[in-house]
């Protein structure tokens, strides 16, 4: 699935926002929220932002922040893919484990 985000089937839930606003939106609207490091790939697209980067998961969707230079941050709703969800959940566990060892 490498390539441009515009080639994906997505819905824009929020646009031209700050990263902090998108974090809040995902936290308030997703069924489950997982956290990953910046640079983690979802559908072969790297997520960028200030750690932790939230990823929302629901029964039919994956919700991510997409940063578009000069336009701000967007919240995109992508079709759920169980393989991607497993990768996101595993990365969330690694992220939380790493954070505990730094304390």
Backbone as JSON Lines, residues from 0, in Angstrom:
{"i":0,"aa":"X","n":[0.81,-1.21,0.0],"ca":[0.0,0.0,0.0],"c":[0.84,1.26,0.0]}
{"i":1,"aa":"X","n":[2.08,1.17,-0.36],"ca":[2.93,2.35,-0.35],"c":[2.41,3.37,-1.35]}
{"i":2,"aa":"X","n":[2.68,4.62,-1.09],"ca":[2.25,5.66,-2.0],"c":[1.61,6.81,-1.27]}
{"i":3,"aa":"X","n":[0.89,7.6,-2.0],"ca":[0.28,8.81,-1.51],"c":[-0.98,8.51,-0.69]}
{"i":4,"aa":"X","n":[-1.18,9.27,0.37],"ca":[-2.36,9.07,1.22],"c":[-3.64,9.31,0.43]}
{"i":5,"aa":"X","n":[-3.59,10.18,-0.58],"ca":[-4.77,10.47,-1.38],"c":[-5.26,9.26,-2.17]}
{"i":6,"aa":"X","n":[-4.42,8.24,-2.3],"ca":[-4.82,7.02,-3.01],"c":[-5.57,6.04,-2.12]}
{"i":7,"aa":"X","n":[-5.7,6.38,-0.84],"ca":[-6.39,5.49,0.1],"c":[-7.86,5.88,0.23]}
{"i":8,"aa":"X","n":[-8.64,4.94,0.71],"ca":[-10.03,5.19,1.04],"c":[-10.06,5.75,2.46]}
{"i":9,"aa":"X","n":[-10.34,7.04,2.62],"ca":[-10.32,7.65,3.94],"c":[-11.43,8.69,4.05]}
{"i":10,"aa":"X","n":[-11.7,9.05,5.3],"ca":[-12.65,10.11,5.6],"c":[-11.92,11.12,6.48]}
{"i":11,"aa":"X","n":[-12.05,12.41,6.2],"ca":[-11.46,13.44,7.03],"c":[-12.44,13.78,8.14]}
{"i":12,"aa":"X","n":[-12.0,13.58,9.39],"ca":[-12.84,13.86,10.54],"c":[-12.55,15.23,11.14]}
{"i":13,"aa":"X","n":[-11.32,15.72,10.95],"ca":[-10.91,17.03,11.44],"c":[-9.81,17.53,10.51]}
{"i":14,"aa":"X","n":[-9.81,18.81,10.22],"ca":[-8.76,19.33,9.34],"c":[-8.24,20.67,9.84]}
{"i":15,"aa":"X","n":[-7.03,21.0,9.36],"ca":[-6.37,22.27,9.68],"c":[-6.32,22.53,11.19]}
{"i":16,"aa":"X","n":[-5.97,21.52,11.94],"ca":[-5.93,21.6,13.4],"c":[-4.49,21.55,13.89]}
{"i":17,"aa":"X","n":[-4.32,21.75,15.18],"ca":[-3.0,21.55,15.78],"c":[-2.88,20.06,16.11]}
{"i":18,"aa":"X","n":[-1.64,19.63,16.31],"ca":[-1.44,18.23,16.69],"c":[-2.15,17.94,18.01]}
{"i":19,"aa":"X","n":[-2.1,18.87,18.95],"ca":[-2.75,18.69,20.25],"c":[-4.27,18.51,20.09]}
{"i":20,"aa":"X","n":[-4.87,19.26,19.18],"ca":[-6.31,19.12,18.93],"c":[-6.64,17.75,18.34]}
{"i":21,"aa":"X","n":[-5.78,17.25,17.45],"ca":[-6.05,15.93,16.87],"c":[-5.89,14.84,17.92]}
{"i":22,"aa":"X","n":[-4.91,14.99,18.8],"ca":[-4.74,14.02,19.89],"c":[-6.0,13.96,20.74]}
{"i":23,"aa":"X","n":[-6.51,15.13,21.1],"ca":[-7.72,15.2,21.92],"c":[-8.91,14.57,21.17]}
{"i":24,"aa":"X","n":[-9.04,14.86,19.88],"ca":[-10.15,14.32,19.1],"c":[-10.1,12.79,19.08]}
{"i":25,"aa":"X","n":[-8.94,12.23,18.78],"ca":[-8.81,10.77,18.73],"c":[-9.1,10.17,20.1]}
{"i":26,"aa":"X","n":[-8.58,10.77,21.15],"ca":[-8.8,10.27,22.51],"c":[-10.28,10.27,22.9]}
{"i":27,"aa":"X","n":[-11.02,11.27,22.43],"ca":[-12.43,11.4,22.79],"c":[-13.38,10.61,21.89]}
{"i":28,"aa":"X","n":[-12.97,10.3,20.65],"ca":[-13.91,9.7,19.7],"c":[-13.62,8.25,19.3]}
{"i":29,"aa":"X","n":[-12.43,7.76,19.55],"ca":[-12.11,6.38,19.17],"c":[-12.59,5.41,20.25]}
{"i":30,"aa":"X","n":[-12.96,4.21,19.83],"ca":[-13.37,3.19,20.79],"c":[-12.19,2.79,21.69]}
{"i":31,"aa":"X","n":[-11.01,2.64,21.08],"ca":[-9.79,2.31,21.8],"c":[-8.68,3.21,21.26]}
{"i":32,"aa":"X","n":[-7.74,3.58,22.13],"ca":[-6.62,4.42,21.71],"c":[-5.32,3.73,22.09]}
{"i":33,"aa":"X","n":[-4.42,3.64,21.12],"ca":[-3.1,3.06,21.33],"c":[-2.08,4.13,20.99]}
{"i":34,"aa":"X","n":[-0.87,3.98,21.54],"ca":[0.16,4.99,21.34],"c":[1.4,4.38,20.72]}
{"i":35,"aa":"X","n":[1.98,5.11,19.77],"ca":[3.16,4.65,19.05],"c":[4.17,5.8,18.97]}
{"i":36,"aa":"X","n":[5.4,5.45,18.65],"ca":[6.44,6.46,18.45],"c":[6.24,7.15,17.1]}
{"i":37,"aa":"X","n":[6.66,8.39,16.98],"ca":[6.67,9.03,15.66],"c":[7.52,8.19,14.7]}
{"i":38,"aa":"X","n":[7.07,8.11,13.47],"ca":[7.78,7.31,12.47],"c":[7.19,5.92,12.28]}
{"i":39,"aa":"X","n":[6.35,5.47,13.22],"ca":[5.69,4.17,13.06],"c":[4.81,4.22,11.82]}
{"i":40,"aa":"X","n":[4.81,3.14,11.06],"ca":[4.03,3.11,9.82],"c":[2.67,2.44,10.02]}
{"i":41,"aa":"X","n":[1.64,3.08,9.52],"ca":[0.3,2.5,9.43],"c":[-0.04,2.5,7.94]}
{"i":42,"aa":"X","n":[-0.32,1.34,7.4],"ca":[-0.55,1.2,5.96],"c":[0.62,1.78,5.15]}
{"i":43,"aa":"X","n":[1.83,1.53,5.6],"ca":[3.06,1.99,4.94],"c":[3.21,3.51,4.9]}
{"i":44,"aa":"X","n":[2.48,4.23,5.73],"ca":[2.64,5.68,5.83],"c":[3.14,6.01,7.22]}
{"i":45,"aa":"X","n":[4.23,6.76,7.29],"ca":[4.81,7.11,8.58],"c":[3.97,8.15,9.29]}
{"i":46,"aa":"X","n":[3.73,7.91,10.58],"ca":[3.03,8.88,11.41],"c":[4.06,9.84,12.0]}
{"i":47,"aa":"X","n":[3.74,11.11,11.96],"ca":[4.65,12.09,12.55],"c":[3.89,12.89,13.59]}
{"i":48,"aa":"X","n":[4.64,13.42,14.52],"ca":[4.04,14.21,15.58],"c":[4.86,14.12,16.84]}
{"i":49,"aa":"X","n":[4.36,14.72,17.89],"ca":[5.02,14.72,19.19],"c":[4.61,13.45,19.92]}
{"i":50,"aa":"X","n":[5.59,12.69,20.44],"ca":[5.22,11.46,21.14],"c":[4.44,11.76,22.42]}
{"i":51,"aa":"X","n":[3.51,10.91,22.76],"ca":[3.11,9.71,22.04],"c":[2.12,10.05,20.93]}
{"i":52,"aa":"X","n":[2.2,9.34,19.82],"ca":[1.29,9.56,18.7],"c":[0.11,8.6,18.87]}
{"i":53,"aa":"X","n":[-1.11,9.14,18.99],"ca":[-2.28,8.28,19.2],"c":[-2.78,7.65,17.91]}
{"i":54,"aa":"X","n":[-3.27,6.43,18.03],"ca":[-3.94,5.74,16.93],"c":[-5.24,5.2,17.5]}
{"i":55,"aa":"X","n":[-6.35,5.62,16.92],"ca":[-7.66,5.16,17.38],"c":[-8.1,3.93,16.6]}
{"i":56,"aa":"X","n":[-8.72,3.02,17.32],"ca":[-9.21,1.78,16.71],"c":[-10.68,1.61,17.07]}
{"i":57,"aa":"X","n":[-11.46,1.21,16.07],"ca":[-12.87,0.9,16.28],"c":[-13.23,-0.37,15.52]}
{"i":58,"aa":"X","n":[-14.45,-0.76,15.58],"ca":[-14.9,-1.99,14.92],"c":[-14.7,-1.96,13.42]}
{"i":59,"aa":"X","n":[-14.77,-0.77,12.81],"ca":[-14.66,-0.68,11.35],"c":[-13.58,0.27,10.87]}
{"i":60,"aa":"X","n":[-12.8,0.84,11.79],"ca":[-11.86,1.88,11.38],"c":[-10.55,1.87,12.16]}
{"i":61,"aa":"X","n":[-9.59,2.57,11.57],"ca":[-8.35,2.98,12.22],"c":[-8.3,4.5,12.04]}
{"i":62,"aa":"X","n":[-8.08,5.23,13.12],"ca":[-8.08,6.69,13.1],"c":[-6.66,7.18,13.4]}
{"i":63,"aa":"X","n":[-6.12,8.02,12.52],"ca":[-4.76,8.52,12.69],"c":[-4.69,10.02,12.44]}
{"i":64,"aa":"X","n":[-3.64,10.62,12.97],"ca":[-3.32,12.01,12.66],"c":[-2.43,12.01,11.43]}
{"i":65,"aa":"X","n":[-2.75,12.86,10.5],"ca":[-1.95,13.03,9.28],"c":[-1.51,14.49,9.24]}
{"i":66,"aa":"X","n":[-0.22,14.72,9.25],"ca":[0.31,16.07,9.24],"c":[0.66,16.45,7.8]}
{"i":67,"aa":"X","n":[0.07,17.54,7.35],"ca":[0.3,18.03,5.99],"c":[0.99,19.4,6.12]}
{"i":68,"aa":"X","n":[2.27,19.48,5.74],"ca":[2.99,20.74,5.88],"c":[2.21,21.92,5.27]}
{"i":69,"aa":"X","n":[2.24,23.02,5.96],"ca":[1.56,24.27,5.57],"c":[0.04,24.22,5.71]}
{"i":70,"aa":"X","n":[-0.51,23.09,6.08],"ca":[-1.97,22.98,6.21],"c":[-2.41,22.5,7.59]}
{"i":71,"aa":"X","n":[-1.49,22.08,8.41],"ca":[-1.83,21.63,9.75],"c":[-2.02,20.13,9.84]}
{"i":72,"aa":"X","n":[-2.64,19.72,10.91],"ca":[-2.87,18.3,11.17],"c":[-4.32,17.95,10.87]}
{"i":73,"aa":"X","n":[-4.5,16.72,10.42],"ca":[-5.82,16.2,10.07],"c":[-6.04,14.91,10.86]}
{"i":74,"aa":"X","n":[-7.28,14.58,11.12],"ca":[-7.62,13.26,11.64],"c":[-8.28,12.51,10.49]}
{"i":75,"aa":"X","n":[-7.67,11.38,10.13],"ca":[-8.21,10.54,9.05],"c":[-8.77,9.26,9.62]}
{"i":76,"aa":"X","n":[-9.89,8.84,9.06],"ca":[-10.52,7.57,9.42],"c":[-10.31,6.63,8.23]}
{"i":77,"aa":"X","n":[-9.59,5.55,8.47],"ca":[-9.26,4.57,7.44],"c":[-9.99,3.28,7.71]}
{"i":78,"aa":"X","n":[-10.27,2.48,6.69],"ca":[-10.92,1.19,6.92],"c":[-10.06,0.29,7.8]}
{"i":79,"aa":"X","n":[-10.69,-0.4,8.72],"ca":[-9.98,-1.3,9.63],"c":[-9.36,-2.46,8.86]}
{"i":80,"aa":"X","n":[-8.16,-2.81,9.27],"ca":[-7.44,-3.96,8.74],"c":[-6.88,-4.69,9.96]}
{"i":81,"aa":"X","n":[-7.3,-5.95,10.18],"ca":[-6.92,-6.66,11.4],"c":[-5.42,-6.85,11.54]}
{"i":82,"aa":"X","n":[-4.71,-7.03,10.43],"ca":[-3.25,-7.17,10.5],"c":[-2.63,-5.86,10.99]}
{"i":83,"aa":"X","n":[-3.12,-4.73,10.51],"ca":[-2.6,-3.44,10.97],"c":[-2.93,-3.22,12.44]}
{"i":84,"aa":"X","n":[-4.13,-3.61,12.85],"ca":[-4.52,-3.45,14.25],"c":[-3.58,-4.26,15.15]}
{"i":85,"aa":"X","n":[-3.26,-5.47,14.77],"ca":[-2.32,-6.3,15.57],"c":[-0.97,-5.62,15.69]}
{"i":86,"aa":"X","n":[-0.47,-5.04,14.6],"ca":[0.81,-4.35,14.63],"c":[0.75,-3.12,15.55]}
{"i":87,"aa":"X","n":[-0.36,-2.39,15.49],"ca":[-0.53,-1.19,16.32],"c":[-0.57,-1.56,17.8]}
{"i":88,"aa":"X","n":[-1.33,-2.6,18.14],"ca":[-1.44,-3.04,19.53],"c":[-0.07,-3.51,20.04]}
{"i":89,"aa":"X","n":[0.66,-4.25,19.23],"ca":[2.0,-4.72,19.62],"c":[2.94,-3.54,19.83]}
{"i":90,"aa":"X","n":[2.86,-2.54,18.96],"ca":[3.72,-1.35,19.09],"c":[3.36,-0.56,20.34]}
{"i":91,"aa":"X","n":[2.08,-0.48,20.67],"ca":[1.62,0.2,21.88],"c":[2.24,-0.46,23.11]}
{"i":92,"aa":"X","n":[2.25,-1.78,23.14],"ca":[2.84,-2.52,24.27],"c":[4.33,-2.23,24.38]}
{"i":93,"aa":"X","n":[5.03,-2.22,23.23],"ca":[6.46,-1.9,23.24],"c":[6.69,-0.47,23.72]}
{"i":94,"aa":"X","n":[5.86,0.45,23.25],"ca":[6.0,1.85,23.63],"c":[5.81,2.01,25.13]}
{"i":95,"aa":"X","n":[4.77,1.4,25.69],"ca":[4.5,1.52,27.13],"c":[5.59,0.85,27.95]}
{"i":96,"aa":"X","n":[6.09,-0.28,27.5],"ca":[7.17,-0.97,28.18],"c":[8.44,-0.12,28.2]}
{"i":97,"aa":"X","n":[8.73,0.5,27.09],"ca":[9.91,1.36,26.97],"c":[9.8,2.56,27.9]}
{"i":98,"aa":"X","n":[8.61,3.14,28.0],"ca":[8.38,4.29,28.86],"c":[8.56,3.94,30.33]}
{"i":99,"aa":"X","n":[8.14,2.72,30.73],"ca":[8.28,2.28,32.13],"c":[9.74,2.13,32.51]}
{"i":100,"aa":"X","n":[10.56,1.62,31.6],"ca":[11.97,1.39,31.91],"c":[12.76,2.69,31.97]}
{"i":101,"aa":"X","n":[12.25,3.77,31.38],"ca":[12.94,5.06,31.41],"c":[12.73,5.8,32.72]}
{"i":102,"aa":"X","n":[11.74,5.42,33.49],"ca":[11.42,6.15,34.73],"c":[12.39,5.87,35.81]}
